[in-house]
Amino acid sequence: MGKAAKSSRKGKKAWRANIPTDDIDEYIEKSTKDALTGGSLTSLPSDSLFYVDKSTDISVKKKIEKHREKVLHCESTLQKNPFVVSVPSSILNKSKKKRKVPKIVVESKDDSKDEKDNVSGMVDLWEAKDEDNVKPTKKPKPSIIPAVEIEAPGCSFNPSFEAHQDALASAVAEEMQKIYKNELGPQPVPLTVSSEVVDEESLYILPDHDTEDDAMDEENPENSDTAADRFSKTKRVTRVELNRRIRRRERQKVESEAKKIEKLSKEIDSLPDIIEEIAKDDEEKQKKHLRRAVAKEERRKLGPPRLGRNKFEPAPSQVLLSEEITGSLRKLKGCCTLTRDRFKSLEKRGLIVPGTKRKRK
């Protein structure tokens, strides 16, 4: 844009027309604005303009605590979820009860560190000892079988005649039982089965069953004709027959209801007998349960539970023959060794898995 045209300043009238009035206009606008808003701020005292607001003032301590209450996302993932219920474990609870907490003397510096950790809510994951992470092991049940079993008096080096005969009889009975078990036991499944050899031509030929049916029809031709006539003829049912069937049906219904009522009354009358039968059944069940418990205890005394694929085989009873009895320890024949006896005792008590006999090469 070009410059504004200059006015002439030759006379006084031109001077009055070109006098600037911007300052006067600004003063007038400011005075009107102050009058509308309640007066100018320059004339007011400083006490009325500024004041100290103490209603929402927070101390420095509260600010620090508020900052500590904030939990980061990485810390919240390590905390437990209160809405998820943990599965209770009886084994861990027992181990916690039995576990003893060792007494540790901590210095003043460590106390200040622990207090800081508790305030911040942080837990050191690597502080746990190995004792807390170890799973408790189950202790085996004590065996009923004693560690050292006392043999019968007939197994002594110088027994009495009656005790020796009893021990010999029991040893012979054990051996005969093994023999009878092998002889009378189930036969093993044969690997091959003997049968007749079938030719390849006869494999594809099936027996004819139609010829037998035709022979039966030829023998009884009259029966086939009568059956065909019976199915072809349809008997017409009259109204009298329908009424008779309806009356028979109603009579059967009434009789069945009467039989039900009579049966119910008999059952009510026989309530004492039913109660006696129930009592007898309960008594028999208790006796059966007692017999099973006794049999289980006897089995536990005889041998250990099944630990491996091999069954426990008890050692044969060490009984001297009548010719071997000398009555002196010096002339006694050597039989069972102590190590073998102790090994069998460990197997019988279930402390060692029984194995098979190994042949020496």
C-alpha positions, 0 to 999 in steps of 0.5 A, a space after each residue: 500500500 502507498 503512503 497516506 496523503 499529507 494534509 496541508 498545514 497552511 492554516 489553523 483550521 488544518 492544524 485542529 483537524 490533524 491533531 491525534 486523539 488516540 490517547 484520549 480514546 484509550 483513557 475513555 475506554 479504560 475508565 468505562 471498563 473500570 466503572 463497569 467492573 467495580 473500579 480500577 485495580 490501581 486504586 485498591 489496596 494490596 490486602 484486598 487484592 491478594 490473600 493466603 488460601 489455607 483450606 487445601 494446603 497439604 503438608 510435605 509428609 502427606 505428599 511423600 506418603 501419597 507418593 509411596 502409596 502409588 504402586 507401579 505396574 511391574 510391582 503389581 504383577 508380583 503381588 498376589 491377586 486377592 480375588 484368586 483363591 489359592 489351592 490348599 495343600 495339606 503337605 505344605 501346611 504340615 511342613 510349615 507347622 513342623 518347620 522351626 524358624 531360626 533366630 537371627 541377630 540383625 544389626 541396626 543397619 539391617 533393621 533400617 533396610 528392612 523398615 524401608 522395604 516394609 514401607 515401600 511394599 517391596 519383597 526381595 525374591 532372592 532372599 528366600 533360603 533353600 530350606 523354604 524351597 525344599 519339598 517335604 518328603 513322605 516318611 514310609 510307614 513302619 513295618 509290622 514285621 520285626 527286624 530280627 525274626 525268631 525261628 521255631 525252636 525246632 530249627 535249633 542245633 540241638 532241639 527236642 524231638 517233638 519240636 524238631 518233628 513240628 519244624 520238619 512237618 512245616 518245611 515239608 508242607 511248604 515244599 509240597 504246596 509249591 509242587 502242587 501249585 506248579 502241577 495243578 496251576 493253570 496251563 500256559 497258553 500254547 504257541 501253536 494250535 494243531 488243526 486240519 489243513 484247508 485246501 485253497 479251493 475249499 476256502 472260497 466255497 460256502 456251504 448251501 443252506 437253501 437246500 435244507 429250507 427247501 426240504 423242510 417245505 416239501 415235507 410240510 406243504 399243508 402248514 405253509 398253505 394254512 399260514 397263507 390263508 390265515 394271514 389273508 383272512 381278516 375277521 370283522 370285529 362287531 360292537 359287542 366284541 368291542 364292548 366286551 374288550 373294554 369291560 375286560 380292560 376295566 376289570 383288569 385295571 381294577 384287579 391290578 389296583 387291588 393287588 397293589 393295595 394288598 401288596 402294600 398292606 402286606 409290606 406294612 405288616 412285615 415291617 418288623 421282619 424287614 428291620 430284622 433283615 436289615 440288622 442281620 445284613 449290617 451285622 454280616 457286613 461288619 463281620 466281613 469288614 473285620 475278616 478283611 482287616 484281619 486278613 490284610 494284617 496277616 498278609 502284611 505280616 507274611 510279606 511286603 507290598 508289591 514294590 517292583 515287577 518281581 514278587 518276594 520269595 521267602 527263604 526256606 526254613 533252615 531245619 536240620 535233618 535227623 541225621 545232621 543233629 549232632 548236639 554240638 556246635 563244633 560238629 554243626 554243618 554250615 548252612 545259611 549265611 548272615 548277609 543273606 538272612 539280613 538281605 531277605 529281612 530287608 526285602 520282607 520289610 519292604 525296604 528293598 525291591 526284591 530282585 531275581 536270582 543271578 547265575 554266576 558265569 
